[in-house]
Amino acid sequence: MKPCCCVVVVALAAVLVAAQYASLADASAPRVIIVGAGMSGISTGKRLWDSGVRDLLILEATDRVGGRMHNHNFGGLNVEIGANWVEGVGGDKVNPIWPIVNSTLKLRNFRSDFDSVVGNVYKESGGLYDEDFVQERMDRAYEVDDKGANLTKLMHPSGRDDISILANQRLFNHQPNGPARPVEMALDYFIYDYEFAEPPRVTSLQNTNPLPTSVDFGEDNNFVADQRGFESIIHYIGSSYLATDANGSISDRRVLLNKVVRQISYDDNHGVVVKTEDGSSYGADYVIVSTSLGVLQSDLIQFTPQLPLWKIVAIYRFDMAVYTKIFLKFPRRFWPVGEGKQFFIYASTRRGYYSMWQSFEREYPGANVLLVTVTDDEARRIEQQPDSQTMAEAVAVLRNMFPDADVPDATDIYVPRWWSDRFYKGSYSNWPIGVSRYEYDQLRAPVGRVYFTGEHTSEYYNGYVHGAYLAGIDSANILINRIFKNEEYKVRGKYDDDQAAEVNGQAAEVKWH
């Protein structure tokens, strides 16, 4: 090729690339692309819309709006395979999700009676443990947990003193490896893994004890069991700025489904270009990425230029946990029901092996459906095996639990695969050891014109529906401040609060016995 032709081609390429970007100088209001139509993405859009940023485009990789809030028809029931509870109800402050569920949409919901599990712990060989014995072990577990809450009062807010929950158990329970007997392991699993989807050895003590959601909003948890689906709250939130169909579901032309984002190119002087798997390109002034933490940790989306090292390190410091709800349908009921029989535990010698069971008799009378929850390594293992094997394992556990009952074969099973799904790569983020407000600032901090949101960016409520909702608002506000006030987001130093955080011997006393 001749040199003059090279010059023409390069110049033409530069013009074409520039044309893809939507420059702020060329429009009266900025154009914003939101990647992901889950709770955070829709919440972000609403806040931007309310502030006057109206030129929005939402790109969703799947064929539906809702993200990890997803109902699935199983045995004639719409069951929630993702988020299911409004966690944090009954406190002095109101969880922002609760009025939408309970008052506005009036979704069917039921308070979960977790206190009754002490009377429903089954031996591996069958039959119930003595309730008084279980209560004694539970009391001891919560006593150690309370000591941990006192210990966190002594810890510096930077996270430099943080330890794992397991380390706290070692400190106060004098067990080198934490709870070891089946009943104690099962209760430990119920208290921690069932909440955080990861074991105490990897979960931060400082960030989970006391649990901000419980402290701020209350300790009750309400299980949503409505055929409209828990995800209907996302459609409700979006309906204030997006068109909906006759059923109230988002059907706006600005929400594009089956658009798998594979590349985000950004330039401080021009804007962003988002490219999807089908070959489409979309230009904007800014992009807000509301994918899961698991997706950020994968290679699904390539950033050009590559994200800076500080951002990559922040992303990889956090855990994307796996919480899998397995649904089993039977031809008849063989398990006990009634008051105090909503949840039951299998105390296996193998930690987390089909441990947490839930009966749906109250929520779906006569459905003959059981829910068993597995997490972490067990969840990953089960995702990789045939459902028929999972069904056989789960039914074998039930036959161990109820040796005197005629436990039939299950007629159907549904196993969600959040970890294997490239659009999620897990269920929700967990609190790692040693992180603080500084790391959360880094996680949600923008890089040039690329902004980030999601439940994983919520400093106090990550992993929760309300965390995702509030994170969307927070991230939108960061962009709003940039657009209307020209304020750059500042990541405060890790030890900026040193002086205020000095203990000076005034913190709560911790007893080591």
DRENNU-185954 format. One record per residue (C-alpha): residue in one letter; chain; x, y, z. Coordinates in steps of 0.05 Angstrom, whole numbers, plus 5000, padded with zeros to 4 digits. Layout:
% residues N
type; mol; east; north; up
A; A; X; Y; Z;
...
***
This chain:
% residues 513
type; mol; east; north; up
M; A; 5000; 5000; 5000;
K; A; 5026; 5069; 4983;
P; A; 5043; 5119; 5039;
C; A; 4990; 5168; 5017;
C; A; 4937; 5114; 5021;
C; A; 4959; 5097; 5091;
V; A; 4949; 5169; 5113;
V; A; 4879; 5170; 5084;
V; A; 4860; 5103; 5117;
V; A; 4886; 5125; 5185;
A; A; 4850; 5191; 5181;
L; A; 4785; 5157; 5160;
A; A; 4792; 5107; 5217;
A; A; 4801; 5163; 5266;
V; A; 4738; 5197; 5240;
L; A; 4698; 5133; 5246;
V; A; 4721; 5119; 5317;
A; A; 4706; 5191; 5338;
A; A; 4637; 5185; 5307;
Q; A; 4621; 5127; 5353;
Y; A; 4631; 5170; 5415;
A; A; 4574; 5215; 5438;
S; A; 4612; 5276; 5462;
L; A; 4583; 5320; 5516;
A; A; 4597; 5380; 5472;
D; A; 4549; 5353; 5420;
A; A; 4488; 5346; 5464;
S; A; 4449; 5386; 5515;
A; A; 4447; 5326; 5562;
P; A; 4494; 5267; 5568;
R; A; 4478; 5199; 5542;
V; A; 4488; 5143; 5592;
I; A; 4491; 5068; 5579;
I; A; 4474; 5021; 5636;
V; A; 4501; 4951; 5630;
G; A; 4453; 4903; 5665;
A; A; 4378; 4906; 5680;
G; A; 4379; 4878; 5751;
M; A; 4361; 4916; 5814;
S; A; 4422; 4961; 5814;
G; A; 4418; 4977; 5740;
I; A; 4344; 4996; 5743;
S; A; 4354; 5034; 5808;
T; A; 4412; 5073; 5777;
G; A; 4369; 5091; 5717;
K; A; 4312; 5117; 5760;
R; A; 4358; 5162; 5800;
L; A; 4391; 5189; 5736;
W; A; 4322; 5201; 5705;
D; A; 4297; 5237; 5767;
S; A; 4359; 5282; 5765;
G; A; 4346; 5303; 5693;
V; A; 4391; 5253; 5656;
R; A; 4341; 5226; 5607;
D; A; 4381; 5198; 5549;
L; A; 4389; 5127; 5576;
L; A; 4401; 5060; 5545;
I; A; 4401; 4995; 5585;
L; A; 4436; 4934; 5555;
E; A; 4417; 4867; 5586;
A; A; 4454; 4802; 5569;
T; A; 4396; 4756; 5584;
D; A; 4325; 4753; 5556;
R; A; 4293; 4784; 5617;
V; A; 4295; 4842; 5667;
G; A; 4311; 4824; 5738;
G; A; 4381; 4797; 5744;
R; A; 4390; 4753; 5805;
M; A; 4318; 4765; 5825;
H; A; 4286; 4711; 5783;
N; A; 4225; 4667; 5791;
H; A; 4219; 4600; 5757;
N; A; 4158; 4556; 5744;
F; A; 4168; 4492; 5782;
G; A; 4113; 4442; 5790;
G; A; 4061; 4495; 5774;
L; A; 4091; 4545; 5824;
N; A; 4131; 4607; 5810;
V; A; 4189; 4597; 5859;
E; A; 4246; 4645; 5871;
I; A; 4312; 4615; 5849;
G; A; 4350; 4678; 5868;
A; A; 4335; 4730; 5920;
N; A; 4276; 4709; 5963;
W; A; 4275; 4747; 6029;
V; A; 4266; 4819; 6051;
E; A; 4321; 4815; 6103;
G; A; 4319; 4868; 6157;
V; A; 4247; 4881; 6179;
G; A; 4219; 4906; 6244;
G; A; 4273; 4955; 6265;
D; A; 4271; 5030; 6279;
K; A; 4292; 5045; 6207;
V; A; 4252; 5020; 6148;
N; A; 4285; 4976; 6097;
P; A; 4270; 5012; 6031;
I; A; 4248; 4947; 5998;
W; A; 4197; 4930; 6052;
P; A; 4143; 4983; 6037;
I; A; 4145; 4965; 5963;
V; A; 4135; 4892; 5978;
N; A; 4086; 4897; 6035;
S; A; 4046; 4960; 6022;
T; A; 4052; 4982; 5950;
L; A; 4052; 4916; 5912;
K; A; 4025; 4874; 5970;
L; A; 4067; 4814; 5951;
R; A; 4051; 4751; 5992;
N; A; 4104; 4745; 6044;
F; A; 4115; 4705; 6108;
R; A; 4159; 4718; 6168;
S; A; 4211; 4663; 6172;
D; A; 4212; 4628; 6239;
F; A; 4285; 4613; 6245;
D; A; 4282; 4608; 6321;
S; A; 4247; 4541; 6315;
V; A; 4305; 4505; 6282;
V; A; 4331; 4481; 6350;
G; A; 4272; 4433; 6353;
N; A; 4284; 4407; 6283;
V; A; 4356; 4384; 6279;
Y; A; 4361; 4313; 6252;
K; A; 4416; 4263; 6265;
E; A; 4454; 4233; 6208;
S; A; 4428; 4165; 6230;
G; A; 4357; 4189; 6235;
G; A; 4313; 4220; 6287;
L; A; 4316; 4286; 6324;
Y; A; 4369; 4311; 6371;
D; A; 4344; 4330; 6440;
E; A; 4319; 4401; 6435;
D; A; 4350; 4422; 6501;
F; A; 4418; 4396; 6478;
V; A; 4412; 4434; 6413;
Q; A; 4390; 4497; 6449;
E; A; 4451; 4492; 6494;
R; A; 4498; 4487; 6434;
M; A; 4461; 4543; 6399;
D; A; 4466; 4588; 6461;
R; A; 4541; 4574; 6464;
A; A; 4549; 4592; 6390;
Y; A; 4512; 4658; 6399;
E; A; 4552; 4672; 6462;
V; A; 4616; 4667; 6422;
D; A; 4583; 4709; 6367;
D; A; 4566; 4763; 6419;
K; A; 4638; 4764; 6443;
G; A; 4659; 4775; 6372;
A; A; 4612; 4835; 6368;
N; A; 4647; 4864; 6428;
L; A; 4714; 4850; 6398;
T; A; 4698; 4888; 6334;
K; A; 4687; 4951; 6377;
L; A; 4761; 4949; 6391;
M; A; 4781; 4943; 6318;
H; A; 4806; 5001; 6276;
P; A; 4756; 5019; 6220;
S; A; 4811; 5011; 6168;
G; A; 4805; 4935; 6175;
R; A; 4877; 4927; 6196;
D; A; 4856; 4888; 6258;
D; A; 4802; 4847; 6225;
I; A; 4800; 4771; 6233;
S; A; 4757; 4715; 6206;
I; A; 4695; 4690; 6242;
L; A; 4732; 4624; 6252;
A; A; 4790; 4661; 6286;
N; A; 4739; 4692; 6333;
Q; A; 4712; 4622; 6348;
R; A; 4782; 4598; 6363;
L; A; 4792; 4657; 6410;
F; A; 4729; 4646; 6450;
N; A; 4709; 4574; 6439;
H; A; 4777; 4543; 6449;
Q; A; 4768; 4497; 6390;
P; A; 4827; 4498; 6343;
N; A; 4785; 4487; 6281;
G; A; 4718; 4514; 6303;
P; A; 4656; 4471; 6312;
A; A; 4673; 4399; 6297;
R; A; 4616; 4353; 6319;
P; A; 4558; 4344; 6270;
V; A; 4506; 4382; 6309;
E; A; 4554; 4440; 6322;
M; A; 4576; 4441; 6250;
A; A; 4504; 4442; 6228;
L; A; 4486; 4500; 6274;
D; A; 4549; 4537; 6252;
Y; A; 4528; 4527; 6180;
F; A; 4458; 4553; 6196;
I; A; 4485; 4616; 6231;
Y; A; 4539; 4635; 6181;
D; A; 4542; 4597; 6115;
Y; A; 4466; 4600; 6106;
E; A; 4472; 4676; 6110;
F; A; 4538; 4692; 6076;
A; A; 4543; 4631; 6030;
E; A; 4615; 4620; 6052;
P; A; 4645; 4588; 6114;
P; A; 4670; 4626; 6175;
R; A; 4743; 4616; 6156;
V; A; 4737; 4665; 6098;
T; A; 4684; 4713; 6125;
S; A; 4704; 4778; 6159;
L; A; 4686; 4786; 6232;
Q; A; 4690; 4861; 6232;
N; A; 4643; 4871; 6172;
T; A; 4590; 4821; 6194;
N; A; 4586; 4826; 6269;
P; A; 4543; 4862; 6286;
L; A; 4508; 4855; 6219;
P; A; 4490; 4925; 6192;
T; A; 4425; 4901; 6160;
S; A; 4399; 4874; 6226;
V; A; 4424; 4934; 6266;
D; A; 4394; 4985; 6219;
F; A; 4330; 4952; 6195;
G; A; 4312; 4897; 6245;
E; A; 4324; 4823; 6254;
D; A; 4262; 4795; 6220;
N; A; 4265; 4763; 6152;
N; A; 4204; 4758; 6108;
F; A; 4200; 4705; 6054;
V; A; 4167; 4729; 5989;
A; A; 4122; 4676; 5959;
D; A; 4080; 4712; 5907;
Q; A; 4064; 4685; 5837;
R; A; 4081; 4754; 5808;
G; A; 4152; 4743; 5831;
F; A; 4199; 4782; 5876;
E; A; 4227; 4812; 5813;
S; A; 4162; 4851; 5804;
I; A; 4191; 4904; 5850;
I; A; 4245; 4918; 5798;
H; A; 4191; 4928; 5745;
Y; A; 4154; 4973; 5794;
I; A; 4216; 5016; 5807;
G; A; 4230; 5019; 5732;
S; A; 4158; 5038; 5715;
S; A; 4170; 5109; 5738;
Y; A; 4214; 5122; 5678;
L; A; 4207; 5062; 5632;
A; A; 4147; 5038; 5592;
T; A; 4112; 4975; 5617;
D; A; 4063; 4926; 5587;
A; A; 3993; 4909; 5612;
N; A; 4023; 4863; 5665;
G; A; 4067; 4918; 5693;
S; A; 4131; 4888; 5664;
I; A; 4183; 4933; 5633;
S; A; 4177; 4933; 5558;
D; A; 4213; 4998; 5541;
R; A; 4251; 5004; 5475;
R; A; 4309; 5034; 5514;
V; A; 4319; 4967; 5548;
L; A; 4352; 4920; 5499;
L; A; 4352; 4846; 5518;
N; A; 4400; 4792; 5494;
K; A; 4455; 4844; 5488;
V; A; 4517; 4812; 5515;
V; A; 4569; 4866; 5528;
R; A; 4639; 4842; 5509;
Q; A; 4679; 4906; 5505;
I; A; 4677; 4975; 5536;
S; A; 4724; 5027; 5505;
Y; A; 4730; 5093; 5541;
D; A; 4765; 5158; 5528;
D; A; 4766; 5218; 5575;
N; A; 4759; 5268; 5519;
H; A; 4705; 5235; 5478;
G; A; 4663; 5183; 5514;
V; A; 4652; 5109; 5512;
V; A; 4636; 5055; 5461;
V; A; 4602; 4991; 5484;
K; A; 4606; 4932; 5438;
T; A; 4561; 4871; 5444;
E; A; 4569; 4799; 5423;
D; A; 4523; 4807; 5363;
G; A; 4569; 4858; 5332;
S; A; 4531; 4920; 5353;
S; A; 4564; 4983; 5380;
Y; A; 4533; 5037; 5423;
G; A; 4564; 5104; 5437;
A; A; 4552; 5147; 5499;
D; A; 4583; 5198; 5544;
Y; A; 4585; 5151; 5604;
V; A; 4573; 5078; 5620;
I; A; 4552; 5048; 5686;
V; A; 4569; 4975; 5695;
S; A; 4519; 4939; 5740;
T; A; 4540; 4868; 5726;
S; A; 4554; 4820; 5783;
L; A; 4622; 4819; 5817;
G; A; 4631; 4750; 5788;
V; A; 4626; 4777; 5717;
L; A; 4676; 4832; 5733;
Q; A; 4724; 4777; 5757;
S; A; 4714; 4738; 5693;
D; A; 4737; 4754; 5622;
L; A; 4667; 4767; 5594;
I; A; 4677; 4842; 5588;
Q; A; 4743; 4870; 5562;
F; A; 4759; 4942; 5581;
T; A; 4799; 4985; 5532;
P; A; 4845; 5011; 5558;
Q; A; 4853; 4959; 5612;
L; A; 4828; 4980; 5680;
P; A; 4883; 5007; 5726;
L; A; 4917; 4960; 5774;
W; A; 4884; 4990; 5836;
K; A; 4815; 4976; 5807;
I; A; 4832; 4905; 5786;
V; A; 4860; 4890; 5855;
A; A; 4797; 4917; 5888;
I; A; 4753; 4874; 5844;
Y; A; 4793; 4811; 5860;
R; A; 4796; 4824; 5935;
F; A; 4722; 4808; 5943;
D; A; 4690; 4740; 5940;
M; A; 4632; 4720; 5895;
A; A; 4596; 4668; 5937;
V; A; 4551; 4613; 5912;
Y; A; 4483; 4601; 5945;
T; A; 4442; 4547; 5910;
K; A; 4369; 4533; 5925;
I; A; 4348; 4464; 5902;
F; A; 4274; 4450; 5893;
L; A; 4246; 4379; 5900;
K; A; 4175; 4357; 5886;
F; A; 4145; 4294; 5916;
P; A; 4080; 4256; 5902;
R; A; 4060; 4264; 5975;
R; A; 4083; 4297; 6039;
F; A; 4122; 4255; 6089;
W; A; 4155; 4310; 6131;
P; A; 4123; 4343; 6192;
V; A; 4087; 4409; 6183;
G; A; 4054; 4459; 6227;
E; A; 4077; 4512; 6276;
G; A; 4152; 4511; 6285;
K; A; 4164; 4462; 6228;
Q; A; 4182; 4510; 6173;
F; A; 4257; 4497; 6173;
F; A; 4297; 4434; 6191;
I; A; 4370; 4416; 6192;
Y; A; 4408; 4354; 6174;
A; A; 4469; 4347; 6219;
S; A; 4517; 4311; 6173;
T; A; 4589; 4294; 6188;
R; A; 4603; 4328; 6122;
R; A; 4595; 4402; 6131;
G; A; 4542; 4434; 6088;
Y; A; 4518; 4368; 6057;
Y; A; 4444; 4381; 6044;
S; A; 4440; 4414; 6112;
M; A; 4386; 4468; 6107;
W; A; 4315; 4447; 6089;
Q; A; 4252; 4488; 6083;
S; A; 4180; 4465; 6077;
F; A; 4133; 4504; 6032;
E; A; 4069; 4479; 6065;
R; A; 4052; 4547; 6093;
E; A; 4071; 4586; 6030;
Y; A; 4044; 4536; 5979;
P; A; 3996; 4489; 6014;
G; A; 3991; 4420; 5983;
A; A; 4048; 4432; 5934;
N; A; 4091; 4377; 5965;
V; A; 4154; 4416; 5950;
L; A; 4217; 4420; 5993;
L; A; 4274; 4469; 5986;
V; A; 4344; 4450; 6006;
T; A; 4400; 4501; 6004;
V; A; 4474; 4486; 5991;
T; A; 4531; 4535; 5987;
D; A; 4604; 4544; 5969;
D; A; 4641; 4480; 5949;
E; A; 4579; 4437; 5954;
A; A; 4542; 4484; 5909;
R; A; 4598; 4482; 5857;
R; A; 4602; 4407; 5861;
I; A; 4527; 4398; 5851;
E; A; 4526; 4446; 5792;
Q; A; 4574; 4401; 5755;
Q; A; 4536; 4336; 5764;
P; A; 4471; 4311; 5732;
D; A; 4407; 4331; 5766;
S; A; 4389; 4258; 5772;
Q; A; 4449; 4248; 5818;
T; A; 4432; 4308; 5859;
M; A; 4361; 4282; 5866;
A; A; 4387; 4214; 5889;
E; A; 4433; 4246; 5940;
A; A; 4379; 4292; 5969;
V; A; 4327; 4237; 5974;
A; A; 4378; 4191; 6008;
V; A; 4389; 4246; 6060;
L; A; 4315; 4251; 6072;
R; A; 4310; 4176; 6081;
N; A; 4366; 4181; 6133;
M; A; 4329; 4236; 6169;
F; A; 4261; 4201; 6168;
P; A; 4278; 4126; 6173;
D; A; 4208; 4109; 6197;
A; A; 4173; 4145; 6140;
D; A; 4159; 4118; 6072;
V; A; 4199; 4170; 6034;
P; A; 4181; 4165; 5960;
D; A; 4225; 4183; 5902;
A; A; 4221; 4256; 5881;
T; A; 4182; 4268; 5817;
D; A; 4218; 4332; 5797;
I; A; 4279; 4374; 5814;
Y; A; 4305; 4442; 5795;
V; A; 4378; 4462; 5807;
P; A; 4397; 4534; 5790;
R; A; 4468; 4542; 5765;
W; A; 4489; 4612; 5784;
W; A; 4563; 4596; 5787;
S; A; 4565; 4563; 5718;
D; A; 4525; 4619; 5686;
R; A; 4573; 4666; 5651;
F; A; 4525; 4724; 5662;
Y; A; 4529; 4718; 5738;
K; A; 4586; 4671; 5761;
G; A; 4557; 4666; 5830;
S; A; 4500; 4689; 5874;
Y; A; 4524; 4749; 5914;
S; A; 4587; 4779; 5943;
N; A; 4613; 4762; 6012;
W; A; 4652; 4805; 6062;
P; A; 4726; 4787; 6058;
I; A; 4774; 4795; 6116;
G; A; 4809; 4861; 6124;
V; A; 4768; 4905; 6077;
S; A; 4740; 4971; 6099;
R; A; 4707; 5033; 6072;
Y; A; 4770; 5046; 6032;
E; A; 4764; 4982; 5991;
Y; A; 4690; 4994; 5979;
D; A; 4707; 5065; 5956;
Q; A; 4755; 5033; 5906;
L; A; 4705; 4982; 5883;
R; A; 4652; 5033; 5866;
A; A; 4700; 5087; 5842;
P; A; 4695; 5106; 5769;
V; A; 4752; 5097; 5720;
G; A; 4748; 5156; 5672;
R; A; 4679; 5153; 5641;
V; A; 4665; 5082; 5666;
Y; A; 4623; 5078; 5730;
F; A; 4607; 5018; 5772;
T; A; 4548; 4995; 5814;
G; A; 4518; 4931; 5842;
E; A; 4505; 4899; 5909;
H; A; 4580; 4888; 5915;
T; A; 4592; 4963; 5918;
S; A; 4547; 4973; 5979;
E; A; 4593; 4984; 6038;
Y; A; 4543; 4962; 6091;
Y; A; 4491; 4920; 6054;
N; A; 4528; 4881; 6001;
G; A; 4495; 4815; 5985;
Y; A; 4425; 4840; 5998;
V; A; 4368; 4865; 5954;
H; A; 4365; 4931; 5991;
G; A; 4441; 4936; 5982;
A; A; 4433; 4930; 5907;
Y; A; 4377; 4982; 5907;
L; A; 4416; 5032; 5949;
A; A; 4480; 5020; 5911;
G; A; 4445; 5039; 5847;
I; A; 4425; 5106; 5878;
D; A; 4494; 5118; 5906;
S; A; 4530; 5104; 5840;
A; A; 4481; 5147; 5802;
N; A; 4494; 5204; 5851;
I; A; 4569; 5198; 5838;
L; A; 4556; 5207; 5764;
I; A; 4505; 5263; 5776;
N; A; 4557; 5301; 5816;
R; A; 4605; 5294; 5758;
I; A; 4555; 5317; 5706;
F; A; 4523; 5376; 5742;
K; A; 4576; 5397; 5792;
N; A; 4639; 5374; 5756;
E; A; 4659; 5339; 5821;
E; A; 4707; 5281; 5814;
Y; A; 4697; 5221; 5860;
K; A; 4751; 5218; 5913;
V; A; 4774; 5153; 5945;
R; A; 4791; 5172; 6016;
G; A; 4855; 5144; 6045;
K; A; 4852; 5079; 6082;
Y; A; 4873; 5111; 6148;
D; A; 4839; 5178; 6141;
D; A; 4797; 5163; 6203;
D; A; 4858; 5147; 6247;
Q; A; 4847; 5202; 6298;
A; A; 4772; 5190; 6305;
A; A; 4783; 5115; 6311;
E; A; 4833; 5115; 6368;
V; A; 4807; 5069; 6422;
N; A; 4839; 5103; 6482;
G; A; 4817; 5048; 6527;
Q; A; 4744; 5068; 6522;
A; A; 4719; 5010; 6479;
A; A; 4677; 4954; 6507;
E; A; 4713; 4905; 6551;
V; A; 4725; 4837; 6520;
K; A; 4727; 4775; 6565;
W; A; 4769; 4718; 6539;
H; A; 4733; 4661; 6573;
***
